[in-house]
Amino acid sequence: MGIKYTYLILPLLLMASACTAPIDIDTNDSEPAIVINGALTDEVKRQEIRIGRTAPYFQDSPNIPVSLAEVTIRSSDGNWYELLENDSLPGLYQTIQPWAVVVGETYQLQVTVDFDGDGITETYQAETTVLPPIELDSSAIVPIDIMGYLHYALNFYAQDPPGKNYYLVKCLLNDTLMTYKISRYIIFDDTGIDGQYIDGLTVRYFESADNWEVSTIMERDSLEYLSPGDEVGIEMSQIPRSYYDFIFQCQKELYGENPIFGGPASNIITNISGGGVGFFVAYCIVRHASIVPDAADTYSKMYSSEGVER
């Protein structure tokens, strides 16, 4: 039994835009590549960039942090931000002051570091433009019955703007991020719903905690279980097509996790110039949370004549 979680990836992978470049990594004895990852947001905070080097293909280990890099971000409105390496977390670079990205602004990242240790510094660059936030109205946990077992669907309600749009969804359970690695990110585009009101689209399924005893060991390790009173949060962002493509391709890799290239990585589209891998992006975040309904109320709704339709 048990319904596996569903990642909503509606369209096929599209061709990458001109601002990205494919990085081919020899999976046998390739030289390590620099990995640069950063997601700026419209939340006022110390924005972060992580820098590391790829681990060998068959080595199941995280990226090795890269220290002593000079990292700056420039915005199209003329602002300039310096990032300093965290004293306790090597490879993590943070802005000195908290700040938030602005819709419509373009941000350019520059990383300068002697990556290969030959005494000559290399420069890596990337840029991204912030898209407007999605008009998220609400989310809801909806009970569903599958072969006599209780499950839950996470639905959201929002207005999709006209034109081609791409979305990223992250989920939290009682304030703990469930989508903590890229292989668990939920992405979709607006194929079939362009410009329409999204009235209860399911982005993820969960198990009821009541199903724990009848689940297999593998299911217990891979599924999330909800109990009445749990809070399930949703974070939604409109993202560039290039970042959507990047996530899509990472999820096709067996070990596409966060750190993104902490294992096999090949032919991934990146917007990092100079031979780097990873991705630099900026986006807005819209949040909503809903409570898992009481078990007795849940079953009464499921088996009533009214059903569970909103």
C-alpha positions in Angstrom: 0.0 0.0 0.0 1.0 3.6 0.2 0.9 6.3 -2.3 4.3 7.5 -3.4 4.8 11.2 -3.4 4.2 12.8 -6.7 6.4 15.5 -8.1 4.4 17.7 -10.4 6.6 18.1 -13.5 4.1 18.8 -16.3 6.1 19.7 -19.4 8.9 18.1 -21.2 12.4 19.7 -20.9 12.7 22.7 -23.2 15.8 24.0 -24.9 17.9 26.1 -22.6 18.0 29.8 -23.2 21.0 31.6 -24.7 22.3 32.7 -21.3 23.1 29.2 -20.2 25.8 26.8 -21.2 26.0 23.0 -21.0 28.8 21.6 -18.8 30.0 18.1 -19.7 31.7 16.3 -16.9 33.7 13.2 -17.5 32.3 10.7 -15.0 35.5 8.6 -14.9 38.5 10.6 -13.8 37.4 14.1 -14.5 39.1 17.1 -12.9 36.9 18.7 -10.1 34.8 21.7 -11.1 33.8 24.7 -9.0 30.2 24.6 -7.8 28.5 27.9 -7.2 24.9 27.9 -5.9 22.9 30.9 -4.8 19.2 31.7 -4.5 18.5 35.3 -3.6 15.0 36.1 -2.3 12.7 39.1 -1.6 13.0 38.4 2.1 15.2 40.8 4.1 18.1 38.7 5.3 21.8 38.1 4.7 21.7 36.7 1.2 23.9 33.6 0.7 26.1 32.0 -2.0 27.7 28.5 -1.5 30.9 27.6 -3.2 32.5 24.1 -3.4 34.1 21.7 -5.7 32.6 18.6 -7.2 33.3 15.2 -5.5 34.5 12.3 -7.6 31.7 10.5 -9.5 31.7 7.4 -7.3 32.3 9.1 -4.0 29.1 9.5 -2.1 30.1 12.6 -0.2 29.2 16.3 -0.2 31.0 19.0 -2.1 34.3 20.1 -0.7 34.0 23.8 0.4 36.0 26.4 -1.4 37.4 29.2 0.8 39.2 32.5 0.3 37.0 33.6 -2.7 36.1 37.2 -3.4 32.3 37.3 -3.9 30.3 40.3 -5.0 26.7 41.0 -6.3 25.8 44.1 -8.3 22.3 45.1 -9.1 20.9 47.0 -12.1 19.9 49.8 -9.9 23.5 50.5 -9.0 23.8 48.8 -5.7 26.9 46.7 -4.8 27.1 44.0 -2.2 30.1 42.2 -0.8 29.8 38.7 0.6 32.1 37.4 3.4 32.8 33.7 4.2 31.1 32.5 7.3 33.7 31.8 10.1 32.0 28.6 11.1 30.8 27.2 7.8 33.5 27.1 5.1 32.3 27.7 1.6 29.2 29.7 2.7 29.4 33.4 1.7 26.9 35.9 3.1 26.2 39.6 2.5 27.4 41.9 5.3 24.0 43.5 5.7 20.5 42.1 5.3 18.6 43.1 2.2 16.0 41.9 -0.3 15.9 41.6 -4.0 13.4 43.8 -6.0 11.1 42.6 -8.7 12.4 43.6 -12.2 15.9 44.2 -11.1 18.8 42.2 -12.6 21.6 40.9 -10.3 25.1 39.9 -11.4 27.2 37.6 -9.3 31.0 37.6 -9.6 33.3 35.1 -7.9 37.1 35.4 -8.0 39.2 32.6 -6.6 42.4 30.6 -7.3 40.4 27.4 -7.7 43.1 25.2 -9.1 45.8 26.4 -6.8 48.2 27.6 -9.6 48.6 31.1 -8.2 46.3 32.6 -10.9 42.8 33.6 -9.9 39.8 32.6 -12.0 36.6 34.6 -12.4 33.1 33.2 -12.6 30.0 35.2 -13.3 26.2 34.8 -13.6 23.2 37.0 -13.6 19.5 36.7 -13.0 16.4 38.9 -13.2 13.6 38.8 -10.5 10.2 37.8 -11.7 6.9 38.9 -10.0 5.5 36.8 -7.2 2.6 34.4 -7.9 -0.8 35.5 -6.7 -1.3 32.7 -4.2 -4.7 32.8 -2.4 -4.4 29.8 -0.2 -3.5 26.1 0.2 -5.4 23.2 1.7 -4.9 19.7 3.0 -7.6 17.6 1.4 -8.2 14.0 2.7 -8.6 11.3 0.0 -9.3 7.6 0.2 -7.1 5.2 -1.9 -8.0 1.5 -1.6 -9.4 2.0 1.9 -6.5 3.9 3.2 -6.5 7.6 4.2 -4.1 9.9 2.4 -3.8 13.7 2.1 -3.4 15.9 -0.9 -1.8 19.3 -0.8 -3.7 21.7 -3.1 -3.2 25.3 -3.8 -5.3 28.1 -5.2 -3.8 31.0 -7.2 -4.1 33.1 -10.3 -1.8 32.3 -13.2 -0.8 35.4 -15.2 -0.9 35.4 -19.0 2.1 34.1 -20.8 4.5 31.2 -20.2 5.3 30.8 -16.5 7.4 28.4 -14.5 6.9 27.7 -10.8 8.9 26.2 -7.8 7.1 24.8 -4.8 8.7 23.9 -1.4 6.9 22.3 1.5 7.3 22.5 5.2 5.9 20.2 8.0 5.6 22.0 11.3 8.2 24.6 10.2 10.7 21.9 9.1 11.6 22.0 5.4 10.7 18.8 3.7 12.0 19.8 0.2 15.5 20.3 1.6 17.3 19.0 -1.5 16.8 19.7 -5.2 15.6 16.1 -5.9 12.6 16.9 -3.8 11.8 20.3 -5.3 8.4 20.5 -7.0 8.3 22.3 -10.3 5.7 22.8 -13.0 4.7 25.2 -15.7 1.3 26.6 -16.7 0.7 24.3 -19.7 -3.1 24.0 -19.9 -3.8 26.6 -17.2 -2.2 29.7 -18.8 -3.9 32.9 -17.6 -6.5 30.9 -15.6 -7.4 30.6 -11.9 -5.8 27.5 -10.5 -8.6 26.1 -8.4 -7.1 23.4 -6.2 -4.2 21.9 -8.1 -2.5 19.1 -6.2 1.3 19.5 -5.9 2.0 16.7 -3.4 0.5 13.7 -1.6 1.1 12.6 2.0 0.4 9.5 4.0 -1.7 9.4 7.1 0.2 8.5 10.2 -2.4 5.8 10.7 -0.7 4.0 7.7 2.7 3.8 9.4 2.2 0.3 10.8 1.2 -1.2 7.4 3.9 0.6 5.4 7.1 -1.1 4.3 10.5 -0.1 5.6 11.3 1.5 2.3 8.0 3.5 2.4 8.7 4.7 5.9 12.1 6.1 4.8 10.8 7.8 1.7 7.2 9.0 2.5 6.0 11.8 4.8 3.2 11.0 7.3 0.7 13.5 8.6 -1.3 13.6 11.8 -4.3 15.7 12.7 -3.1 19.2 13.9 0.1 19.1 11.9 0.8 22.4 10.0 1.8 22.0 6.3 3.3 25.1 4.8 3.8 25.9 1.1 6.4 28.3 -0.4 5.7 29.2 -4.1 7.9 31.2 -6.4 7.8 32.1 -10.1 11.2 31.2 -11.5 13.0 31.7 -14.8 12.7 29.0 -17.4 16.5 28.4 -17.3 16.3 27.6 -13.5 13.3 25.3 -14.2 15.4 23.5 -16.8 18.3 23.2 -14.4 16.1 21.6 -11.6 14.5 19.3 -14.2 17.8 18.0 -15.3 19.2 17.7 -11.8 16.2 15.5 -10.9 17.0 13.2 -13.8 20.4 12.5 -12.2 20.3 9.8 -9.6 22.2 11.9 -7.0 20.8 15.3 -7.8 20.7 16.6 -4.3 21.8 19.7 -2.3 24.7 20.2 -2.5 23.7 19.8 -6.1 26.8 18.1 -7.4 27.7 16.0 -4.4 28.0 12.9 -6.6 27.2 12.1 -10.3 26.7 15.2 -12.5 26.8 15.4 -16.3 25.5 17.6 -19.0 23.7 19.9 -16.6 22.7 23.3 -18.0 24.2 26.0 -15.8 24.3 29.8 -15.9 27.8 30.0 -14.3 30.4 31.3 -16.7 34.1 30.3 -16.8 33.6 26.5 -16.5 31.7 26.6 -13.2 28.6 24.5 -12.4 25.6 25.2 -10.3 23.1 28.0 -10.6 22.5 31.6 -9.5 18.9 32.7 -9.3 16.7 35.3 -7.5 13.0 35.0 -6.9 10.1 36.1 -4.7 8.5 33.8 -2.1 4.8 33.6 -1.2 3.8 31.5 1.7 0.6 29.9 3.0 0.0 27.2 5.7 -2.9 24.9 6.4 -3.7 22.5 9.3 -4.3 18.8 8.9 -8.0 18.2 9.9 -9.1 16.2 12.8 -9.3 12.5 12.0 -13.0 12.1 12.9 -13.9 15.1 10.9 -11.8 13.9 8.0 -13.5 10.6 7.8 -17.0 12.1 8.1 -16.2 14.4 5.2 -14.7 11.6 3.1 -17.7 9.4 3.4 -20.5 11.9 3.4 -22.6 12.6 0.4 -21.0 15.9 0.0 -17.5 14.4 -0.4 -14.4 16.5 -0.1 -14.8 18.8 -3.1 -14.1 22.4 -2.3 
